[in-house]
Amino acid sequence: MNQLILRRNLSMQLKIYNNENTYVVNGPVYVNETTKIWCGKISDGEFKGAFVKILNYGELDDKAAKNELKNVLREEVNTLKQVSKCSKRVPSVKDYWDDTRESRYVVIMDTMPGVSLRAWLDKHQRDELQAKDIFIRKCLVIQICEIMRDISNKYPVLVHRDLKPENIFVNFNKETKKWDIYIIDFGCANLNYIRNIGTTNYQAPEQLGIRNTRVSITNKTDIFAIGQIMYEMLLGRVPTIGAEYQYKARQDTWIQIPQLPAYLEKISGVKEMEDIINKMTSFEINDRLTYGDIIRNLKHIKIGKYDGR
């Protein structure tokens, strides 16, 4: 999927209509010039603050692309209806319709609180992480896995396919004094007919069609992405999966994730976390840990003097 492009220097109001309802939308929060997807937030009324995704398919010349993108949004609506029954940490759909008069498809959904994990990591970047920093990151990964486990338990064939820091939100809960995790953008989840989908460096080998294209896309595909995210949370950068990786993988040679810096491994519990990451990102899909394994193992790891979750 094309990544949505953040546009901070544009602002406008857009009116959208559904039967007798009129919504005023401020935006764009995001806009993608290629797919003509425009995103904003409703400024007032019943759904004030809700997130709006609009596909302006009237601006697309390619009929096949137009139908494909409309189908993607329909599938995202269907997926959100499913996953919102499993967890309150994912968006639920408020309204959706095909505005044939204006040639655009509209989806209104919950806005998740907080900031993206990408923004959170940028704000909490350290030259050297301390035990408390690592403990917080461990707890965030546990929450990511718990949300995805709950979804997978009810819908085993549903795979997010595009887990990355931009699609995970972090919010500080003032009541519990802890950070809460939310997961967004399930637009790729039901696109089972497309294998190579997702974002570079977070895609599992089976998404790239490496070595064995008959390997099914399963929740272990998402576990690979979470392993990459977990490594990035510790080191500040994601392990690169580029041309060298793909070439060597085709030669049946697995490139191990780079070892964490020595200063990190001196902190008790980090070596155990590194072992978990390596098992989550195993080239062989059947060798990867399950959500239950990851949650259980991480909860048992004590980081310095910090225990539990």
C-alpha positions as CSV (number, residue, x, y, z in Angstrom):
1,M,0.0,0.0,0.0
2,N,1.2,3.5,-0.7
3,Q,2.0,5.3,2.6
4,L,-0.1,8.3,3.4
5,I,1.9,11.5,3.2
6,L,1.7,14.0,6.1
7,R,0.9,17.5,4.9
8,R,1.3,20.0,7.8
9,N,1.2,23.2,5.7
10,L,-2.3,22.7,4.2
11,S,-5.6,23.5,5.9
12,M,-9.2,23.5,4.6
13,Q,-12.7,22.7,5.5
14,L,-14.7,20.1,3.5
15,K,-18.4,19.4,3.7
16,I,-19.6,15.8,3.2
17,Y,-23.2,14.7,2.9
18,N,-24.9,11.4,3.8
19,N,-28.7,11.5,3.3
20,E,-29.8,14.3,5.7
21,N,-26.5,14.5,7.6
22,T,-23.9,17.1,6.8
23,Y,-20.4,16.9,8.3
24,V,-17.8,19.6,8.3
25,V,-14.3,18.1,8.1
26,N,-11.1,19.9,8.9
27,G,-8.0,18.7,7.2
28,P,-6.1,17.2,5.7
29,V,-4.4,15.3,8.5
30,Y,-3.0,13.1,5.8
31,V,-3.3,13.1,2.0
32,N,-2.0,10.7,-0.6
33,E,-1.6,12.3,-4.0
34,T,-1.3,8.9,-5.8
35,T,-4.4,7.1,-4.4
36,K,-6.4,10.4,-3.9
37,I,-7.1,9.4,-0.3
38,W,-7.8,12.4,1.9
39,C,-8.0,12.3,5.7
40,G,-9.3,14.8,8.3
41,K,-11.3,15.2,11.4
42,I,-15.0,16.2,11.9
43,S,-15.2,19.7,13.5
44,D,-18.6,19.6,15.2
45,G,-21.8,17.7,15.7
46,E,-22.5,14.1,16.8
47,F,-19.1,12.8,15.6
48,K,-17.0,15.7,16.6
49,G,-13.3,14.7,16.6
50,A,-13.9,11.5,14.6
51,F,-11.4,10.5,11.9
52,V,-12.6,10.7,8.3
53,K,-11.0,8.8,5.4
54,I,-12.2,9.9,1.9
55,L,-11.3,8.3,-1.4
56,N,-11.8,10.9,-4.1
57,Y,-12.2,8.2,-6.8
58,G,-13.5,10.8,-9.3
59,E,-10.0,12.1,-9.6
60,L,-8.6,8.7,-10.7
61,D,-8.4,8.1,-14.5
62,D,-7.6,4.4,-14.2
63,K,-10.9,2.5,-13.9
64,A,-9.2,-0.6,-12.5
65,A,-7.4,1.4,-9.8
66,K,-10.6,3.2,-8.9
67,N,-12.5,-0.1,-8.4
68,E,-9.5,-1.6,-6.5
69,L,-9.2,1.3,-4.0
70,K,-13.0,1.4,-3.4
71,N,-12.8,-2.3,-2.6
72,V,-9.9,-1.7,-0.2
73,L,-12.0,0.8,1.7
74,R,-15.0,-1.5,1.8
75,E,-12.8,-4.3,3.1
76,E,-11.3,-1.9,5.8
77,V,-14.9,-1.2,7.0
78,N,-15.7,-4.9,7.1
79,T,-12.4,-5.6,9.0
80,L,-13.0,-2.8,11.6
81,K,-16.5,-4.1,12.2
82,Q,-14.9,-7.4,13.1
83,V,-11.8,-6.3,15.1
84,S,-13.7,-3.7,17.2
85,K,-15.7,-6.5,18.7
86,C,-12.4,-8.0,20.0
87,S,-10.8,-5.0,21.5
88,K,-11.5,-1.4,22.5
89,R,-8.0,-0.5,21.4
90,V,-8.9,-0.4,17.7
91,P,-11.1,2.1,15.8
92,S,-14.8,1.4,15.4
93,V,-16.7,2.5,12.3
94,K,-19.2,5.4,12.9
95,D,-20.6,5.7,9.3
96,Y,-19.6,5.0,5.7
97,W,-21.1,5.5,2.3
98,D,-20.4,5.8,-1.4
99,D,-21.1,9.5,-2.4
100,T,-21.8,8.9,-6.1
101,R,-22.8,12.5,-6.6
102,E,-19.3,13.7,-5.5
103,S,-17.5,10.6,-6.7
104,R,-16.0,9.8,-3.3
105,Y,-16.1,7.0,-0.8
106,V,-16.3,8.1,2.8
107,V,-15.5,6.3,6.1
108,I,-15.9,7.8,9.5
109,M,-14.2,6.1,12.4
110,D,-13.0,6.6,16.0
111,T,-9.9,8.8,16.5
112,M,-7.4,6.9,18.7
113,P,-6.0,8.9,21.6
114,G,-2.3,9.8,22.0
115,V,0.4,9.9,19.3
116,S,1.8,7.4,16.9
117,L,4.5,5.1,18.3
118,R,6.8,6.8,15.7
119,A,6.3,10.2,17.3
120,W,6.5,8.7,20.8
121,L,9.9,7.1,19.9
122,D,11.2,10.3,18.5
123,K,10.2,12.2,21.6
124,H,11.6,9.6,24.0
125,Q,14.8,9.0,22.1
126,R,17.9,8.5,24.3
127,D,21.6,8.3,23.6
128,E,21.6,5.3,25.9
129,L,18.4,3.7,27.2
130,Q,18.1,3.0,31.0
131,A,16.4,0.0,32.6
132,K,13.2,2.0,33.1
133,D,13.1,3.0,29.4
134,I,13.5,-0.7,28.4
135,F,10.9,-1.8,30.9
136,I,8.3,0.7,29.5
137,R,9.1,-0.6,25.9
138,K,8.7,-4.2,27.1
139,C,5.2,-3.3,28.5
140,L,4.2,-1.6,25.2
141,V,5.1,-4.7,23.2
142,I,3.1,-6.9,25.6
143,Q,0.1,-4.7,24.9
144,I,0.6,-4.8,21.1
145,C,0.7,-8.6,21.3
146,E,-2.4,-8.8,23.6
147,I,-4.5,-6.8,21.2
148,M,-3.4,-8.8,18.2
149,R,-3.9,-12.1,20.2
150,D,-7.5,-11.2,21.1
151,I,-8.2,-10.4,17.4
152,S,-6.5,-13.6,16.2
153,N,-8.3,-15.8,18.7
154,K,-11.7,-14.7,17.3
155,Y,-10.6,-14.3,13.7
156,P,-7.6,-16.6,13.1
157,V,-7.3,-15.8,9.4
158,L,-7.3,-12.0,9.9
159,V,-3.8,-10.6,9.6
160,H,-3.0,-6.9,9.9
161,R,-0.2,-7.1,7.3
162,D,1.1,-3.5,7.9
163,L,2.1,-3.3,11.5
164,K,4.7,-0.5,12.0
165,P,5.2,2.4,14.4
166,E,3.0,4.7,12.3
167,N,0.0,2.4,12.8
168,I,0.4,2.0,16.5
169,F,-0.7,4.8,18.9
170,V,0.5,5.4,22.5
171,N,-1.4,7.4,25.1
172,F,-0.6,8.1,28.7
173,N,-3.5,7.0,31.0
174,K,-3.7,9.5,33.8
175,E,-5.8,7.1,35.9
176,T,-3.5,4.1,35.8
177,K,-0.3,6.2,35.3
178,K,0.7,3.8,32.5
179,W,1.0,4.0,28.7
180,D,-1.8,2.5,26.7
181,I,-1.5,1.0,23.2
182,Y,-3.9,1.3,20.2
183,I,-3.7,-0.2,16.8
184,I,-5.0,1.5,13.6
185,D,-5.2,1.1,9.8
186,F,-6.5,-2.4,9.1
187,G,-6.8,-1.5,5.4
188,C,-4.6,-4.4,4.3
189,A,-6.0,-7.0,6.5
190,N,-8.6,-8.6,4.2
191,L,-6.5,-8.2,1.0
192,N,-5.7,-11.9,0.9
193,Y,-5.3,-11.9,-2.9
194,I,-2.3,-9.6,-2.6
195,R,0.9,-11.1,-1.1
196,N,3.5,-8.3,-1.4
197,I,1.7,-5.7,0.7
198,G,2.9,-3.7,3.7
199,T,5.9,-1.5,4.5
200,T,9.5,-2.1,3.7
201,N,11.6,-3.5,6.6
202,Y,8.5,-4.6,8.5
203,Q,7.4,-7.2,5.9
204,A,8.0,-10.8,6.7
205,P,9.8,-13.0,4.1
206,E,6.6,-14.7,3.0
207,Q,5.1,-11.3,2.2
208,L,8.0,-10.7,-0.2
209,G,7.6,-14.1,-1.8
210,I,11.1,-15.1,-0.8
211,R,12.1,-18.8,-1.4
212,N,8.7,-20.3,-0.9
213,T,5.7,-18.4,-2.2
214,R,3.3,-21.2,-1.1
215,V,3.8,-20.3,2.6
216,S,0.6,-18.8,3.8
217,I,0.2,-15.4,5.3
218,T,-0.8,-15.9,9.0
219,N,-0.6,-14.1,12.3
220,K,3.0,-15.2,12.4
221,T,3.5,-12.6,9.6
222,D,2.4,-9.9,12.0
223,I,4.6,-11.4,14.7
224,F,7.6,-10.9,12.4
225,A,6.7,-7.2,12.1
226,I,6.3,-6.8,15.9
227,G,9.7,-8.3,16.3
228,Q,11.2,-5.7,14.0
229,I,9.3,-3.0,15.9
230,M,10.6,-4.3,19.2
231,Y,14.2,-4.2,18.0
232,E,13.6,-0.6,16.7
233,M,12.2,0.4,20.1
234,L,15.5,-0.8,21.8
235,L,18.0,0.5,19.2
236,G,16.2,3.4,17.6
237,R,16.3,2.0,14.1
238,V,14.7,-0.9,12.3
239,P,16.9,-3.8,10.9
240,T,17.0,-3.2,7.1
241,I,15.5,-5.8,4.9
242,G,16.9,-4.9,1.5
243,A,18.3,-6.4,-1.6
244,E,21.1,-8.2,0.2
245,Y,18.6,-9.8,2.6
246,Q,16.4,-11.0,-0.3
247,Y,19.3,-12.3,-2.3
248,K,20.8,-14.3,0.6
249,A,17.4,-15.5,1.7
250,R,16.9,-17.0,-1.8
251,Q,20.2,-18.9,-1.2
252,D,18.7,-20.3,2.0
253,T,21.0,-18.1,4.1
254,W,19.3,-16.3,6.9
255,I,20.7,-12.9,7.9
256,Q,20.4,-12.6,11.7
257,I,19.2,-9.3,13.1
258,P,22.2,-7.3,14.2
259,Q,23.3,-7.8,17.8
260,L,22.2,-5.1,20.3
261,P,25.0,-2.8,21.7
262,A,27.1,-4.1,24.5
263,Y,25.8,-1.4,27.0
264,L,22.2,-2.6,26.5
265,E,23.1,-6.3,27.0
266,K,24.7,-5.4,30.3
267,I,21.2,-4.5,31.6
268,S,19.6,-7.6,33.1
269,G,16.7,-9.0,31.0
270,V,17.8,-7.4,27.7
271,K,19.6,-10.5,26.5
272,E,16.4,-12.5,27.1
273,M,14.4,-9.8,25.1
274,E,16.9,-10.1,22.3
275,D,16.4,-13.9,22.2
276,I,12.7,-13.3,21.9
277,I,13.2,-10.9,19.0
278,N,15.3,-13.5,17.1
279,K,12.5,-16.1,17.6
280,M,9.8,-13.6,16.5
281,T,11.8,-12.8,13.3
282,S,12.8,-16.3,12.4
283,F,12.9,-16.8,8.6
284,E,10.9,-20.0,9.0
285,I,7.3,-19.0,9.8
286,N,6.7,-22.1,11.9
287,D,9.7,-21.4,14.2
288,R,8.3,-18.0,15.2
289,L,6.8,-17.6,18.7
290,T,3.0,-17.3,19.2
291,Y,1.4,-14.3,20.8
292,G,0.9,-16.3,24.0
293,D,4.6,-17.3,24.0
294,I,5.7,-13.7,23.6
295,I,3.4,-12.3,26.3
296,R,4.2,-15.0,28.8
297,N,8.0,-14.8,28.2
298,L,8.1,-11.0,28.4
299,K,6.1,-10.9,31.6
300,H,8.6,-13.2,33.2
301,I,11.6,-11.0,32.3
302,K,12.8,-8.6,35.0
303,I,14.5,-5.5,33.6
304,G,17.0,-4.2,36.1
305,K,14.9,-3.6,39.3
306,Y,11.7,-3.3,37.3
307,D,9.4,-6.4,37.4
308,G,6.0,-7.3,36.1
309,R,4.2,-5.3,33.4
